[in-house]
Amino acid sequence: MFHKIRTLFLLGVLSITLTSPLHAEAKLQIVATTTTFADLARQIGRDKVNVKSIASPKFNIHFIQPRPSDVRNTARADLFIFTGLDLEAWVDPLLEAAGKADLFRGGPRNVDLSLGIRLLKVPRGNLSRASGDIHVFGNPHYAMNPENIRIVAGTLLLKLKEIDSANAHDYEANARDFISRLDQKIAGWKALSDPIRGKEVISYHDDFEYMADFLGIKAEQFLEPKPGIPPTPKHLQFLERYGKENHIRAIAMPTYYPKGPVEALAKRIDAKVVMIAQHIGELPGTDDILSFFDYNFSQMTEALR
């Protein structure tokens, strides 16, 4: 019985692979790990692509558990795009389950969007679990800086042109339009952040680094005493002293961490809790890449003025 079920499963996977959407319909089928990169693919692909995302923006990207539907969508995909580095530890098991070798890491239809990014906080020396959940390649939350979005747009454009050369002209035109709108926004965001440059915030997790770098503010203290370790009473006492001594006026956090410790600390140091979206759709008003940054930057600049 087991062998019969296994055979039927393999035949099903083979059927999915052989009926790739490239043969069934005109649109390029793309799977992205995050809603942010799914939106980027839509911005550049427009009517030439059909895009699905895996990770819900309502949950911590580190701990996503792909569903059977994600395996099916990936098996049918012509292109797989992801953050790269070690942010999405679940990617390789997903790709193995989908069983499509071209989509595997390093394959011709796999796009690691971290290529060309100036990574922050690349660890040095010997690493151990005693330091917490350290990212061995550097901080992987680079999509929080809009200047990095310009870079990943270029990476994605090159791959789209490579695998779908018939529509290369359209992809180039779409990318130029998107990057032009992005650059105009970047100039405005830089001007918006001028009054807060040099100020400091506390962040729940070290996922705020790239946004802080863009805004010109500091984020050197975290609710987590070590990455991935929940705040302890002793550490919260330290942050209370630090916050008062350094006149911290904002604590940044995404929606999926516990709010209780943050709100209590904010009250004790007279600071504001600023909800910062990590991905498109995490909070109202973050429906695409540009509105995502509009929301985050306006929230932070208002809190620190």
C-alpha positions as a Python dict, from the first residue, in 0.01 Angstrom:
ca = {
    (1, 'M'): (0, 0, 0),
    (2, 'F'): (283, 239, 91),
    (3, 'H'): (459, 178, -241),
    (4, 'K'): (134, 242, -430),
    (5, 'I'): (78, 575, -252),
    (6, 'R'): (441, 675, -312),
    (7, 'T'): (412, 592, -682),
    (8, 'L'): (92, 795, -717),
    (9, 'F'): (259, 1090, -540),
    (10, 'L'): (562, 1079, -772),
    (11, 'L'): (339, 1057, -1077),
    (12, 'G'): (148, 1361, -951),
    (13, 'V'): (466, 1561, -908),
    (14, 'L'): (584, 1454, -1255),
    (15, 'S'): (251, 1561, -1402),
    (16, 'I'): (278, 1904, -1239),
    (17, 'T'): (634, 1946, -1369),
    (18, 'L'): (552, 1841, -1723),
    (19, 'T'): (256, 2077, -1739),
    (20, 'S'): (463, 2382, -1656),
    (21, 'P'): (273, 2711, -1704),
    (22, 'L'): (527, 2815, -1965),
    (23, 'H'): (359, 2558, -2191),
    (24, 'A'): (5, 2605, -2063),
    (25, 'E'): (-27, 2983, -2075),
    (26, 'A'): (159, 3296, -2173),
    (27, 'K'): (218, 3445, -1830),
    (28, 'L'): (539, 3372, -1643),
    (29, 'Q'): (463, 3198, -1313),
    (30, 'I'): (663, 3344, -1022),
    (31, 'V'): (679, 3241, -658),
    (32, 'A'): (830, 3485, -408),
    (33, 'T'): (900, 3411, -45),
    (34, 'T'): (774, 3750, 81),
    (35, 'T'): (494, 3988, -7),
    (36, 'T'): (752, 4264, -60),
    (37, 'F'): (936, 4075, -331),
    (38, 'A'): (608, 3954, -480),
    (39, 'D'): (507, 4318, -526),
    (40, 'L'): (845, 4396, -683),
    (41, 'A'): (790, 4114, -934),
    (42, 'R'): (447, 4256, -1018),
    (43, 'Q'): (590, 4607, -1060),
    (44, 'I'): (843, 4484, -1318),
    (45, 'G'): (643, 4200, -1474),
    (46, 'R'): (296, 4361, -1478),
    (47, 'D'): (68, 4178, -1721),
    (48, 'K'): (341, 3933, -1827),
    (49, 'V'): (358, 3756, -1491),
    (50, 'N'): (144, 3580, -1235),
    (51, 'V'): (295, 3610, -886),
    (52, 'K'): (228, 3422, -564),
    (53, 'S'): (393, 3480, -225),
    (54, 'I'): (452, 3228, 52),
    (55, 'A'): (510, 3405, 384),
    (56, 'S'): (221, 3593, 540),
    (57, 'P'): (333, 3940, 652),
    (58, 'K'): (152, 3881, 981),
    (59, 'F'): (411, 3628, 1099),
    (60, 'N'): (784, 3625, 1169),
    (61, 'I'): (960, 3537, 844),
    (62, 'H'): (1213, 3318, 1026),
    (63, 'F'): (950, 3068, 1137),
    (64, 'I'): (719, 3026, 839),
    (65, 'Q'): (596, 2673, 769),
    (66, 'P'): (512, 2634, 399),
    (67, 'R'): (177, 2474, 322),
    (68, 'P'): (103, 2198, 68),
    (69, 'S'): (-34, 2470, -161),
    (70, 'D'): (305, 2644, -146),
    (71, 'V'): (473, 2323, -260),
    (72, 'R'): (226, 2291, -549),
    (73, 'N'): (270, 2654, -654),
    (74, 'T'): (648, 2622, -639),
    (75, 'A'): (642, 2301, -846),
    (76, 'R'): (449, 2492, -1115),
    (77, 'A'): (670, 2802, -1103),
    (78, 'D'): (900, 2927, -1376),
    (79, 'L'): (1093, 3147, -1134),
    (80, 'F'): (1156, 3143, -758),
    (81, 'I'): (1274, 3461, -584),
    (82, 'F'): (1385, 3490, -222),
    (83, 'T'): (1580, 3706, 22),
    (84, 'G'): (1880, 3477, 33),
    (85, 'L'): (2140, 3456, 311),
    (86, 'D'): (1993, 3266, 608),
    (87, 'L'): (1669, 3457, 662),
    (88, 'E'): (1433, 3192, 522),
    (89, 'A'): (1568, 2865, 660),
    (90, 'W'): (1259, 2688, 522),
    (91, 'V'): (1337, 2764, 157),
    (92, 'D'): (1558, 2465, 75),
    (93, 'P'): (1317, 2205, 222),
    (94, 'L'): (1035, 2371, 26),
    (95, 'L'): (1230, 2356, -299),
    (96, 'E'): (1326, 1994, -238),
    (97, 'A'): (961, 1907, -176),
    (98, 'A'): (864, 2082, -500),
    (99, 'G'): (1125, 1872, -679),
    (100, 'K'): (1208, 2113, -960),
    (101, 'A'): (1588, 2126, -990),
    (102, 'D'): (1602, 2451, -1191),
    (103, 'L'): (1451, 2632, -893),
    (104, 'F'): (1703, 2502, -639),
    (105, 'R'): (1945, 2747, -480),
    (106, 'G'): (2203, 2836, -746),
    (107, 'G'): (1982, 2699, -1024),
    (108, 'P'): (1902, 2893, -1345),
    (109, 'R'): (1549, 2983, -1231),
    (110, 'N'): (1634, 3069, -871),
    (111, 'V'): (1693, 3437, -788),
    (112, 'D'): (1887, 3522, -473),
    (113, 'L'): (1807, 3892, -432),
    (114, 'S'): (2084, 3952, -179),
    (115, 'L'): (2344, 3961, -457),
    (116, 'G'): (2509, 4303, -476),
    (117, 'I'): (2371, 4423, -140),
    (118, 'R'): (2605, 4594, 108),
    (119, 'L'): (2535, 4379, 411),
    (120, 'L'): (2542, 4525, 760),
    (121, 'K'): (2663, 4357, 1078),
    (122, 'V'): (2854, 4073, 916),
    (123, 'P'): (2980, 3877, 1220),
    (124, 'R'): (3351, 3831, 1279),
    (125, 'G'): (3540, 3560, 1462),
    (126, 'N'): (3406, 3233, 1597),
    (127, 'L'): (3029, 3201, 1624),
    (128, 'S'): (2832, 2993, 1870),
    (129, 'R'): (2471, 2946, 1980),
    (130, 'A'): (2564, 3125, 2304),
    (131, 'S'): (2539, 3449, 2107),
    (132, 'G'): (2176, 3382, 2016),
    (133, 'D'): (2032, 3345, 1667),
    (134, 'I'): (2319, 3514, 1485),
    (135, 'H'): (2290, 3552, 1106),
    (136, 'V'): (2621, 3417, 983),
    (137, 'F'): (2625, 3613, 653),
    (138, 'G'): (2520, 3947, 800),
    (139, 'N'): (2189, 4116, 875),
    (140, 'P'): (1940, 3980, 617),
    (141, 'H'): (1668, 4246, 658),
    (142, 'Y'): (1808, 4458, 374),
    (143, 'A'): (1467, 4517, 213),
    (144, 'M'): (1398, 4777, 485),
    (145, 'N'): (1618, 5026, 296),
    (146, 'P'): (1461, 5158, -28),
    (147, 'E'): (1804, 5209, -184),
    (148, 'N'): (1848, 4832, -167),
    (149, 'I'): (1517, 4786, -347),
    (150, 'R'): (1672, 4965, -643),
    (151, 'I'): (1950, 4702, -643),
    (152, 'V'): (1722, 4399, -616),
    (153, 'A'): (1500, 4541, -892),
    (154, 'G'): (1804, 4532, -1121),
    (155, 'T'): (1882, 4174, -1019),
    (156, 'L'): (1528, 4061, -1089),
    (157, 'L'): (1513, 4247, -1421),
    (158, 'L'): (1822, 4066, -1549),
    (159, 'K'): (1672, 3727, -1468),
    (160, 'L'): (1335, 3809, -1623),
    (161, 'K'): (1506, 3917, -1945),
    (162, 'E'): (1716, 3601, -1943),
    (163, 'I'): (1432, 3350, -1909),
    (164, 'D'): (1168, 3544, -2104),
    (165, 'S'): (1362, 3731, -2371),
    (166, 'A'): (1052, 3777, -2586),
    (167, 'N'): (921, 4028, -2331),
    (168, 'A'): (1256, 4184, -2237),
    (169, 'H'): (1160, 4527, -2376),
    (170, 'D'): (845, 4539, -2160),
    (171, 'Y'): (1037, 4436, -1849),
    (172, 'E'): (1297, 4707, -1911),
    (173, 'A'): (1029, 4974, -1956),
    (174, 'N'): (844, 4864, -1643),
    (175, 'A'): (1164, 4861, -1439),
    (176, 'R'): (1260, 5211, -1558),
    (177, 'D'): (919, 5341, -1460),
    (178, 'F'): (932, 5177, -1117),
    (179, 'I'): (1286, 5291, -1039),
    (180, 'S'): (1204, 5645, -1153),
    (181, 'R'): (910, 5658, -912),
    (182, 'L'): (1121, 5499, -639),
    (183, 'D'): (1403, 5751, -684),
    (184, 'Q'): (1159, 6043, -660),
    (185, 'K'): (1026, 5895, -337),
    (186, 'I'): (1377, 5838, -199),
    (187, 'A'): (1456, 6207, -243),
    (188, 'G'): (1140, 6296, -51),
    (189, 'W'): (1208, 6044, 225),
    (190, 'K'): (1561, 6180, 268),
    (191, 'A'): (1421, 6531, 309),
    (192, 'L'): (1156, 6404, 551),
    (193, 'S'): (1420, 6240, 769),
    (194, 'D'): (1656, 6541, 790),
    (195, 'P'): (1516, 6665, 1126),
    (196, 'I'): (1566, 6328, 1298),
    (197, 'R'): (1917, 6238, 1180),
    (198, 'G'): (2146, 6146, 1466),
    (199, 'K'): (1863, 6052, 1702),
    (200, 'E'): (1839, 5711, 1864),
    (201, 'V'): (1569, 5448, 1904),
    (202, 'I'): (1543, 5113, 2078),
    (203, 'S'): (1429, 4822, 1859),
    (204, 'Y'): (1274, 4494, 1965),
    (205, 'H'): (1484, 4281, 1729),
    (206, 'D'): (1778, 4362, 1504),
    (207, 'D'): (1551, 4393, 1199),
    (208, 'F'): (1556, 4774, 1196),
    (209, 'E'): (1923, 4820, 1105),
    (210, 'Y'): (1882, 4901, 735),
    (211, 'M'): (1594, 5140, 789),
    (212, 'A'): (1793, 5318, 1061),
    (213, 'D'): (2090, 5339, 826),
    (214, 'F'): (1876, 5502, 558),
    (215, 'L'): (1720, 5751, 800),
    (216, 'G'): (2052, 5836, 962),
    (217, 'I'): (1941, 5735, 1312),
    (218, 'K'): (2090, 5492, 1564),
    (219, 'A'): (1942, 5158, 1675),
    (220, 'E'): (2202, 4993, 1896),
    (221, 'Q'): (1991, 4858, 2185),
    (222, 'F'): (1724, 4589, 2161),
    (223, 'L'): (1448, 4439, 2375),
    (224, 'E'): (1611, 4105, 2302),
    (225, 'P'): (1929, 4071, 2512),
    (226, 'K'): (2057, 3841, 2235),
    (227, 'P'): (1898, 3779, 1893),
    (228, 'G'): (1599, 3551, 1933),
    (229, 'I'): (1606, 3561, 2314),
    (230, 'P'): (1294, 3719, 2478),
    (231, 'P'): (1355, 4020, 2705),
    (232, 'T'): (1448, 3935, 3066),
    (233, 'P'): (1368, 4147, 3375),
    (234, 'K'): (1737, 4227, 3419),
    (235, 'H'): (1771, 4343, 3058),
    (236, 'L'): (1455, 4552, 3080),
    (237, 'Q'): (1600, 4726, 3386),
    (238, 'F'): (1913, 4804, 3186),
    (239, 'L'): (1706, 4942, 2898),
    (240, 'E'): (1507, 5159, 3138),
    (241, 'R'): (1827, 5318, 3269),
    (242, 'Y'): (1969, 5348, 2919),
    (243, 'G'): (1650, 5499, 2779),
    (244, 'K'): (1629, 5764, 3049),
    (245, 'E'): (1999, 5853, 3035),
    (246, 'N'): (1999, 5883, 2654),
    (247, 'H'): (1655, 6043, 2619),
    (248, 'I'): (1518, 5767, 2394),
    (249, 'R'): (1182, 5876, 2254),
    (250, 'A'): (1082, 5580, 2037),
    (251, 'I'): (1081, 5200, 2049),
    (252, 'A'): (1041, 5030, 1710),
    (253, 'M'): (884, 4689, 1664),
    (254, 'P'): (694, 4482, 1406),
    (255, 'T'): (346, 4352, 1479),
    (256, 'Y'): (428, 3990, 1559),
    (257, 'Y'): (637, 4033, 1877),
    (258, 'P'): (474, 4058, 2224),
    (259, 'K'): (369, 4417, 2290),
    (260, 'G'): (350, 4395, 2671),
    (261, 'P'): (722, 4440, 2754),
    (262, 'V'): (756, 4714, 2491),
    (263, 'E'): (459, 4916, 2615),
    (264, 'A'): (572, 4883, 2977),
    (265, 'L'): (924, 5001, 2893),
    (266, 'A'): (792, 5286, 2678),
    (267, 'K'): (576, 5408, 2966),
    (268, 'R'): (868, 5404, 3210),
    (269, 'I'): (1100, 5604, 2982),
    (270, 'D'): (828, 5829, 2830),
    (271, 'A'): (877, 5697, 2476),
    (272, 'K'): (640, 5610, 2192),
    (273, 'V'): (592, 5259, 2058),
    (274, 'V'): (626, 5274, 1680),
    (275, 'M'): (485, 4982, 1484),
    (276, 'I'): (711, 4929, 1184),
    (277, 'A'): (599, 4698, 902),
    (278, 'Q'): (858, 4444, 796),
    (279, 'H'): (665, 4335, 488),
    (280, 'I'): (397, 4470, 256),
    (281, 'G'): (49, 4416, 394),
    (282, 'E'): (158, 4379, 756),
    (283, 'L'): (-19, 4701, 853),
    (284, 'P'): (-298, 4907, 691),
    (285, 'G'): (-162, 5148, 431),
    (286, 'T'): (132, 4925, 333),
    (287, 'D'): (-20, 4781, 17),
    (288, 'D'): (280, 4814, -216),
    (289, 'I'): (649, 4898, -196),
    (290, 'L'): (613, 5275, -212),
    (291, 'S'): (327, 5299, 37),
    (292, 'F'): (515, 5054, 263),
    (293, 'F'): (807, 5298, 294),
    (294, 'D'): (573, 5598, 310),
    (295, 'Y'): (407, 5447, 615),
    (296, 'N'): (724, 5339, 794),
    (297, 'F'): (915, 5661, 742),
    (298, 'S'): (624, 5886, 835),
    (299, 'Q'): (565, 5686, 1155),
    (300, 'M'): (927, 5707, 1263),
    (301, 'T'): (986, 6072, 1174),
    (302, 'E'): (665, 6175, 1353),
    (303, 'A'): (769, 5986, 1667),
    (304, 'L'): (1117, 6141, 1678),
    (305, 'R'): (1041, 6503, 1589),
}
